[in-house]
């Protein structure tokens, strides 16, 4: 998997992250995903929040390294 990611450029990687976050958010909160039960929706919401947390954590680390 890492070797595949290494072949993508920065913009492609960012787009994949945006698509993934959008899919997770939609699955967690949209009525268009009526076939998903609450357990799956909750899991999608948890993964969405976890990815956002990791992005924020990386940003904080970058800011601290620049100081």
Phi and psi in degrees as a GROMACS rama.xvg file:
@    title "Ramachandran Plot"
@    xaxis  label "Phi"
@    yaxis  label "Psi"
@TYPE xy
-60.8784  -38.6703  UNK-2
-64.1592  -35.4667  UNK-3
-66.1705  -43.6263  UNK-4
-63.9623  -35.8615  UNK-5
-62.1951  -24.5213  UNK-6
-81.6081  -12.7109  UNK-7
-89.2269  149.001  UNK-8
-85.8965  172.804  UNK-9
-58.9862  -42.9114  UNK-10
-64.9884  -39.3014  UNK-11
-63.7979  -43.1657  UNK-12
-62.7392  -43.1939  UNK-13
-62.7276  -41.3515  UNK-14
-64.4854  -39.5512  UNK-15
-62.7  -41.4226  UNK-16
-64.0589  -43.6438  UNK-17
-62.2329  -46.4337  UNK-18
-59.3285  -44.397  UNK-19
-63.1707  -45.621  UNK-20
-62.017  -42.6229  UNK-21
-62.4736  -43.7347  UNK-22
-62.7914  -43.3058  UNK-23
-64.8891  -44.541  UNK-24
-62.9364  -45.5534  UNK-25
-62.6215  -42.5759  UNK-26
-64.9729  -33.8957  UNK-27
-76.9509  -28.445  UNK-28
-128.436  -11.9032  UNK-29
-89.7432  144.414  UNK-30
-77.2703  -9.0077  UNK-31
-70.0089  -12.8862  UNK-32
-107.886  48.1282  UNK-33
-63.1759  -25.8689  UNK-34
-74.3046  -13.8598  UNK-35
-81.7492  133.821  UNK-36
-80.8505  171.291  UNK-37
-62.6054  -31.7008  UNK-38
-64.009  -45.1185  UNK-39
-67.7682  -42.8916  UNK-40
-60.1178  -41.2408  UNK-41
-63.5324  -40.6995  UNK-42
-64.1615  -42.2666  UNK-43
-61.7413  -41.5326  UNK-44
-63.3983  -40.7061  UNK-45
-64.4128  -44.9628  UNK-46
-65.5262  -40.5429  UNK-47
-56.6785  -50.1058  UNK-48
-63.9981  -37.1377  UNK-49
-65.0127  -41.6095  UNK-50
-66.3283  -43.6884  UNK-51
-59.9281  -41.5504  UNK-52
-60.9958  -44.1275  UNK-53
-65.2675  -36.0127  UNK-54
-64.8869  -47.5688  UNK-55
-61.8835  -40.7653  UNK-56
-61.8204  -43.2436  UNK-57
-65.0085  -38.6491  UNK-58
-64.5479  -42.9477  UNK-59
-61.4923  -41.3002  UNK-60
-63.295  -42.1544  UNK-61
-62.6452  -44.3422  UNK-62
-62.9564  -42.9755  UNK-63
-65.9739  -34.1403  UNK-64
-70.4046  -28.6726  UNK-65
-78.2576  -16.016  UNK-66
